[in-house]
Amino acid sequence: MKTTANRKTLIAAVSCTLLFFVFAAYCITQGAYIGFALPLAFFAVWMLIAKMDLSLMVIAFCTPFAIDWEFFSKMNLSMPTEPLMILFSVVFLVRLLLPNGDNKDKSRSSIIDYQFLKHPVTVAVLLGTVWMLLTAITSVIPWVSFKYLAARLWFIIPFYFAIAQTFRNPKRINQFLCCYGFGLAVVVIYSTIHTIQSPSDLQVLHRVMKPFYNDHTAYGAILSLFLPVFCYLAASAKGKTKLFYIICALLFLVGLIFSYSRAAWLSVLCAMMVYFIVHFRIRWYWIAVVVGIGVSFFFVNQSQIMYKMGKNQQDSALDIGEQIQSISNISTDASNLERLNRWACAFRIFGEHPVFGSGPGTYQHIYSRYQKSYQRSTISTDFGDLGNAHSEYIGPLTEQGVPGAIFVLCIFGLTFVSGLRAYRMAPHEPLGKLALALTLSLLTYYVHGFFNNFLDTDKLSVPFWALTAAIVAIEIKLKNEPSREKH
């Protein structure tokens, strides 16, 4: 029997090889060299069907290297990751809808865990997606909104719903971090080499990460996202993996410094502050008192503060101290002025569409006519080709109305609370500490989201949704374990 099976396997392998050579010969005679990619496509489809866990890790590794490719007019896909995510989403949904095996009464918990589905973060994600669908229907440019919605689905289906099931085994979380982290480390080395070659030109330094990341802000955002969790892994790991984590953490720190992204620097500083608050168990009411005093101080001295900010003419610079000082420059710094211009346009659009918004993904196509001449900067454009609303909070408010912004705040806030709750369940165990590290990593993006928004790209969406799913999976696992002392 075994000999017969081996013979059939050999015949199938030889037949496939002969067919490939025939196909290759035909492609060469026709000059269609792209046909050589067909076997890779078949392999990708097989992997997505037979090895779903492995395929998620492969996509994670490829994401830092993905490059935008224009297929049709105004239709770009990040290659090779987005086509793989589209295929994965289709396969996952088919597996979810079809019965599991021969026993049709068999529970589908192996595909989607009921505890995961009823988790507050998942409920917020689902409701936010449904609301996005409704706002796409009422959109001022429906085809743009439905394309945006489709992209959101092929981000969250693989890297929130599917990967959360993979993360039932906590070792898979580390594997995901290693896969994406290794790819990102290679990009950092590439960018740092180009930085060393042009150390005195700030405009060149803002573009050294191309073609892998569009600009220094997205590059800084991803580095700040991975730095906290890799610092934790470097401190807690043992054996050979410890050296890998240390090298990656150092590379991410170097890359973050040379990204010259002020928002990324600020986000890491905020994560460090929250870490010390949690580590030293500082009571939240003391934090509320300090924040209240700070807000009161600002309003009492608002005129003087705004006057000093108006007098600040320090533009972006190579010197880190001057770069930090330029954060408050709202008189001459083009980046700051353009961000204020985009926000002003966003609120004008929101004023016209307060409930349903203008439609997901429409802001960059319509905001130009809402610009005021006195608010334009030297980098303003009328063609919608230089980014969106520059805020992960104002953008949804503009495009999906008040409910859209509320759902974003719920997803961010509930994930943050879940991460801290998981840590307090097991503050002295590796899983609890990992939950805190992941929470601090996501916090960097929550802060960064005040100044930029990148969740419409695979570069940030893949790790963002995966880390969110990891926190949910860890909390569910800790809840299911025998009771322990709560801290």
Backbone hydrogen bonds, N-H to C=O, Kabsch-Sander energy under -0.5 kcal/mol:
donor,donor_aa,acceptor,acceptor_aa,energy
5,A,1,M,-2.1
6,N,2,K,-2.4
7,R,3,T,-2.4
8,K,4,T,-2.3
9,T,5,A,-2.2
10,L,6,N,-2.4
11,I,7,R,-2.6
12,A,8,K,-2.4
13,A,9,T,-2.4
14,V,10,L,-2.7
15,S,11,I,-2.5
16,C,12,A,-2.4
17,T,13,A,-2.2
18,L,14,V,-2.6
19,L,15,S,-2.5
20,F,16,C,-2.3
21,F,17,T,-2.3
22,V,18,L,-2.3
23,F,19,L,-2.7
24,A,20,F,-3.1
25,A,21,F,-2.5
26,Y,22,V,-2.1
27,C,23,F,-2.3
28,I,24,A,-2.3
29,T,25,A,-2.2
30,Q,26,Y,-1.8
31,G,27,C,-0.7
31,G,28,I,-0.7
32,A,27,C,-1.9
33,Y,31,G,-1.3
35,G,32,A,-1.7
36,F,33,Y,-1.7
37,A,34,I,-1.9
38,L,35,G,-1.9
41,A,37,A,-2.0
42,F,38,L,-2.4
43,F,39,P,-2.5
44,A,40,L,-2.5
45,V,41,A,-2.4
46,W,42,F,-2.5
47,M,43,F,-2.5
48,L,44,A,-2.4
49,I,45,V,-1.7
50,A,46,W,-3.2
51,K,47,M,-2.3
55,S,51,K,-2.5
56,L,52,M,-1.8
57,M,53,D,-1.4
58,V,54,L,-2.3
59,I,55,S,-2.4
60,A,56,L,-2.1
61,F,57,M,-2.3
62,C,58,V,-2.2
63,T,59,I,-1.7
65,F,62,C,-1.3
66,A,62,C,-0.8
66,A,63,T,-1.3
67,I,79,M,-2.1
69,W,77,L,-2.5
71,F,69,W,-0.7
71,F,75,M,-2.3
72,F,75,M,-1.3
75,M,72,F,-2.4
77,L,69,W,-2.5
79,M,67,I,-2.8
79,M,77,L,-0.7
82,E,78,S,-2.6
84,L,80,P,-1.4
85,M,81,T,-2.5
86,I,82,E,-2.5
87,L,83,P,-2.4
88,F,84,L,-2.6
89,S,85,M,-2.5
90,V,86,I,-2.0
91,V,87,L,-2.6
92,F,88,F,-3.0
93,L,89,S,-2.4
94,V,90,V,-2.3
95,R,91,V,-2.6
96,L,92,F,-2.0
97,L,93,L,-2.0
98,L,94,V,-2.3
101,G,99,P,-1.0
104,K,102,D,-1.1
106,K,103,N,-1.4
111,I,108,R,-2.1
112,I,108,R,-2.0
117,L,113,D,-2.1
118,K,114,Y,-1.9
119,H,116,F,-0.9
123,V,119,H,-2.5
124,A,120,P,-2.3
125,V,121,V,-2.3
126,L,122,T,-2.7
127,L,123,V,-2.7
128,G,124,A,-2.5
129,T,125,V,-2.0
130,V,126,L,-2.3
131,W,127,L,-2.5
132,M,128,G,-1.9
133,L,129,T,-1.9
134,L,130,V,-2.0
135,T,131,W,-2.4
136,A,132,M,-1.7
137,I,133,L,-1.7
138,T,134,L,-1.5
139,S,136,A,-0.7
140,V,358,S,-2.6
144,V,141,I,-0.8
145,S,141,I,-1.8
146,F,142,P,-2.8
147,K,143,W,-1.5
148,Y,144,V,-2.1
149,L,145,S,-2.6
150,A,146,F,-2.4
151,A,147,K,-2.1
152,R,148,Y,-2.1
153,L,149,L,-2.1
154,W,150,A,-2.2
155,F,151,A,-0.7
155,F,152,R,-0.6
156,I,152,R,-2.5
157,I,153,L,-2.6
159,F,155,F,-1.7
160,Y,156,I,-1.3
161,F,156,I,-2.3
162,A,157,I,-2.5
163,I,158,P,-1.5
164,A,160,Y,-1.2
165,Q,161,F,-0.7
165,Q,162,A,-0.8
166,T,162,A,-1.2
167,F,163,I,-2.2
168,R,165,Q,-1.1
169,N,166,T,-1.5
172,R,169,N,-2.3
173,I,170,P,-1.1
174,N,170,P,-1.1
175,Q,171,K,-1.9
176,F,172,R,-2.4
177,L,173,I,-2.4
178,C,174,N,-2.5
179,C,175,Q,-2.5
180,Y,176,F,-2.6
181,G,177,L,-2.6
182,F,178,C,-2.7
183,G,179,C,-1.6
184,L,180,Y,-2.7
185,A,181,G,-2.4
186,V,182,F,-1.8
187,V,183,G,-1.7
188,V,184,L,-2.4
189,I,185,A,-2.3
190,Y,186,V,-2.3
191,S,187,V,-2.8
192,T,188,V,-2.9
193,I,189,I,-2.2
194,H,190,Y,-1.6
195,T,191,S,-2.0
196,I,192,T,-2.4
197,Q,193,I,-1.3
198,S,194,H,-1.0
198,S,195,T,-0.6
201,D,198,S,-0.8
202,L,200,S,-0.6
205,L,201,D,-2.2
206,H,202,L,-1.5
207,R,204,V,-1.8
208,V,204,V,-0.5
208,V,205,L,-0.5
210,K,207,R,-1.7
212,F,209,M,-1.1
213,Y,209,M,-1.7
216,H,206,H,-0.8
219,Y,215,D,-1.8
220,G,216,H,-2.4
221,A,217,T,-2.2
222,I,218,A,-2.0
223,L,219,Y,-1.7
224,S,220,G,-2.4
225,L,221,A,-1.7
226,F,222,I,-1.6
227,L,223,L,-1.8
230,F,226,F,-2.0
231,C,227,L,-2.1
232,Y,228,P,-2.0
233,L,229,V,-2.3
234,A,230,F,-2.4
235,A,231,C,-1.7
236,S,232,Y,-2.1
237,A,233,L,-2.4
241,T,238,K,-0.6
242,K,239,G,-0.8
243,L,239,G,-0.6
243,L,240,K,-0.5
244,F,240,K,-1.1
245,Y,241,T,-2.4
246,I,242,K,-2.5
247,I,243,L,-2.6
248,C,244,F,-2.4
249,A,245,Y,-2.7
250,L,246,I,-2.4
251,L,247,I,-2.5
252,F,248,C,-2.8
253,L,249,A,-2.0
254,V,250,L,-2.5
255,G,251,L,-2.9
256,L,252,F,-2.5
257,I,253,L,-2.2
258,F,254,V,-2.3
259,S,255,G,-0.7
259,S,256,L,-0.6
260,Y,256,L,-0.5
260,Y,257,I,-1.0
261,S,256,L,-0.6
262,R,260,Y,-0.8
265,W,261,S,-2.1
266,L,262,R,-2.4
267,S,263,A,-2.2
268,V,264,A,-1.9
269,L,265,W,-2.0
270,C,266,L,-2.2
271,A,267,S,-2.0
272,M,268,V,-2.2
273,M,269,L,-2.0
274,V,270,C,-2.3
275,Y,271,A,-2.2
276,F,272,M,-2.1
277,I,273,M,-2.0
278,V,274,V,-2.6
279,H,275,Y,-3.3
280,F,276,F,-2.3
281,R,278,V,-0.9
282,I,277,I,-2.3
286,W,283,R,-0.7
287,I,283,R,-1.3
288,A,284,W,-2.5
289,V,285,Y,-2.0
290,V,286,W,-2.3
291,V,287,I,-2.8
292,G,288,A,-2.6
293,I,289,V,-2.4
294,G,290,V,-2.4
295,V,291,V,-2.8
296,S,292,G,-2.5
297,F,293,I,-2.6
298,F,294,G,-2.0
299,F,295,V,-2.2
300,V,296,S,-2.4
301,N,297,F,-2.1
302,Q,299,F,-0.8
305,I,301,N,-2.5
306,M,302,Q,-2.7
307,Y,303,S,-2.0
308,K,304,Q,-2.3
309,M,305,I,-2.4
310,G,306,M,-2.1
311,K,307,Y,-1.4
312,N,308,K,-1.0
313,Q,311,K,-0.5
315,D,313,Q,-0.8
323,Q,319,D,-2.5
324,I,320,I,-2.3
325,Q,321,G,-2.1
326,S,322,E,-1.6
327,I,324,I,-1.5
328,S,325,Q,-1.0
329,N,326,S,-1.4
330,I,309,M,-0.9
330,I,328,S,-1.0
331,S,312,N,-0.6
337,L,333,D,-2.5
338,E,334,A,-2.6
339,R,335,S,-1.8
340,L,336,N,-2.1
341,N,337,L,-2.2
342,R,338,E,-2.6
343,W,339,R,-2.4
344,A,340,L,-2.4
345,C,341,N,-2.2
346,A,342,R,-2.3
347,F,343,W,-2.3
348,R,344,A,-1.6
349,I,345,C,-2.3
350,F,346,A,-2.6
351,G,347,F,-1.9
352,E,348,R,-0.9
352,E,349,I,-0.9
353,H,349,I,-1.5
357,G,353,H,-0.8
358,S,398,T,-1.9
359,G,399,E,-2.0
362,T,359,G,-2.0
365,H,362,T,-1.4
366,I,362,T,-1.1
366,I,363,Y,-1.3
367,Y,363,Y,-2.3
369,R,366,I,-0.9
370,Y,367,Y,-1.9
371,Q,368,S,-1.3
375,Q,372,K,-1.7
376,R,372,K,-0.9
376,R,373,S,-0.6
380,S,377,S,-1.3
392,E,449,G,-3.7
392,E,452,N,-0.7
393,Y,449,G,-0.6
395,G,391,S,-1.5
397,L,393,Y,-1.4
398,T,394,I,-2.2
399,E,395,G,-2.7
400,Q,396,P,-3.0
401,G,397,L,-0.8
402,V,354,P,-2.1
404,G,400,Q,-1.3
405,A,401,G,-1.7
406,I,402,V,-2.2
407,F,403,P,-2.3
408,V,404,G,-1.7
409,L,405,A,-2.3
410,C,406,I,-2.4
411,I,407,F,-2.6
412,F,408,V,-2.5
413,G,409,L,-3.0
414,L,410,C,-2.9
415,T,411,I,-1.8
416,F,412,F,-2.2
417,V,413,G,-2.5
418,S,414,L,-2.5
419,G,415,T,-2.4
420,L,416,F,-2.1
421,R,417,V,-2.6
422,A,418,S,-2.6
423,Y,419,G,-1.9
424,R,420,L,-2.3
425,M,421,R,-1.4
426,A,422,A,-1.1
426,A,423,Y,-0.5
429,E,426,A,-1.3
433,K,429,E,-2.4
434,L,430,P,-2.5
435,A,431,L,-1.9
436,L,432,G,-1.8
437,A,433,K,-2.3
438,L,434,L,-2.7
439,T,435,A,-2.0
440,L,436,L,-2.5
441,S,437,A,-2.1
442,L,438,L,-2.5
443,L,439,T,-2.1
444,T,440,L,-1.4
445,Y,441,S,-0.9
446,Y,442,L,-2.1
447,V,443,L,-2.4
448,H,444,T,-2.4
449,G,445,Y,-2.3
450,F,447,V,-1.8
451,F,448,H,-1.8
452,N,448,H,-1.7
457,T,454,F,-1.8
460,L,454,F,-0.6
461,S,457,T,-2.2
462,V,458,D,-1.9
464,F,460,L,-2.4
465,W,461,S,-2.6
466,A,462,V,-1.7
467,L,463,P,-2.7
468,T,464,F,-1.9
469,A,465,W,-2.5
470,A,466,A,-2.2
471,I,467,L,-1.9
472,V,468,T,-1.9
473,A,469,A,-2.7
474,I,470,A,-2.5
475,E,471,I,-2.3
476,I,472,V,-2.3
477,K,473,A,-2.3
478,L,474,I,-2.6
479,K,475,E,-2.2
480,N,476,I,-1.7
481,E,477,K,-0.8
487,H,424,R,-1.5
